[in-house]
Amino acid sequence: MQRNDWSGMTVVVAGLGVSGRSVAEVLAPRVARVITVDEHRPEADVHAFDDVDWTGVDLVVTSPVFNPRTPFILEAQRRSIPVISEVELAWRLRVDSDRTGAPAAWIGITGTNGKTSTTEMTSQMLNACGWHAPAVGNIGKAVSHAAVDASYDALCVELSSFQLHFTDSLELDCAVITNLAADHLDWHGGMDRYAADKAKVYHRVKRALVYNADDARVTELARRAQPADGCRMVGFTLHAPDEGQIGISDGWIVDMSGVAGTPAGQALRIAQVRDFPHLCEPDGTVYPHLLADALAALALVLGLGANPDHAVQSLRDFTPGGHRIQTVAVRHTAEGDIRFVDDSKATNAHAAAASLGSFGFKSVVWIAGGLAKGGRFEQLVADQAARIKAAVIIGADQLPMTEAFAASAPDIPLTLIDPSDNETVMRRAVEAAGAYAAPGDVVLMAPACASMDQFVSYADRGDRFAEQAREWVRTHAEA
């Protein structure tokens, strides 16, 4: 199918969430007919997939909520009707940039955790270096709208594994997999399939293939990838870098890959980590996961050809988005501070481990739990027990988390929050956590679980935590 050969097509758009509405709007002037299907949206053309008339349908663009075994997807495939993602559609529809006369460069960011922070950092640095390069995809503007906007020079595209499953044509300019851990395995049908979908960002990548050198799975995917001729491979590491890597040595970000402009294998000090306030605790302790995200983003923008000095200065000014290891309230006392930190975006064990790992021995009162998505937490609790002073367990199903503590750290005090009243759950959780906290401690909400059992979203959960934390500080302020 040629990129602009659409005029006679009938396209089914499955699902009218953000991406589906964008797809329908973008396709409407380009194809013969758009048929929207959504069981819950009154504006949809069809309200049940069983009612779709497949006669004459040329293409299905599916929402990420539908897994590959969904009956209407299987029916379309049985009829040899292609099923693609919004990302695949956007790639096929992309237009030339007004400034360059060529399609905007695409920088693809995927991984289990850290996608959003890496995408935001990448966008901010590229814009500081003279590109018009928004963050799109899972954040910001829908990628299908962005792809047909000729004002953009580059697109920083956050890509989920769901989107990548039905995406096959990408030839990105730069791409990264931030990390890989078990997540969404029910959707994909296993870890191998999940990893294979993530690995699609590397296929035929043209300028910079960036990978987490500290993650064995990601390193192996990078090694097996088939990039374009001349593509540079750049590993990022939180340790001293080897040749072909960018990493940390003696408190400095050091490039040994050549991506910053010196010959590969020659060490180039780029900046001191302590000069980036968003990467550190107030006492200078580094947030490892945010530092890893920063290294990934820096490798991407330098791989695209950005000015290193401008990129680094922009990175110094970066502020992470909400609900990502964000201090939302502080109780000051003569003996020290009690801080409340919102990391509601830590929706799986891997992300929660990175968050907990940022703090000191027995300094964390951890608010954990929620929708476990089939996950287990024994290893997480075992690995982080030395940092956890006490835990407060929320969620409609608390058993996976309580079993983890019973098996891995039975001596850590627990408070279980009765899940029966969603409206007051966060107030009660914060009160319980505050009762454990002493000066110097951190009350950390990094739940390791999804939010939809008791909250609208992880953002809603984070907002409620911040509100209740500030109220706790006001109530407990010293006279």
Salt bridges, closest charged atoms under 4 A:
GLU25 OE1 - HIS145 NE2 3.32
GLU75 OE2 - ARG78 NH2 2.77
GLU75 OE2 - ARG79 NE 2.69
GLU88 OE2 - ARG92 NE 2.87
ASP149 OD2 - LYS141 NZ 3.10
ASP153 OD1 - ARG99 NE 3.17
ASP168 OD1 - LYS200 NZ 3.09
GLU171 OE2 - ARG204 NE 3.15
ASP183 OD2 - HIS184 NE2 3.24
ASP183 OD1 - LYS373 NZ 3.20
ASP197 OD2 - HIS165 ND1 2.91
ASP197 OD2 - HIS188 ND1 2.86
GLU220 OE2 - ARG223 NH2 2.57
GLU281 OE1 - ARG339 NH2 2.04
ASP293 OD2 - ARG324 NH2 3.19
ASP337 OD1 - HIS332 ND1 2.91
ASP342 OD2 - HIS323 ND1 2.67
GLU378 OE2 - ARG376 NH2 2.63
GLU403 OE1 - ARG376 NH2 2.78
ASP441 OD2 - LYS389 NZ 2.62
ASP460 OD1 - ARG464 NE 3.23
ASP463 OD1 - HIS323 NE2 3.34
GLU471 OE1 - ARG474 NH2 2.68
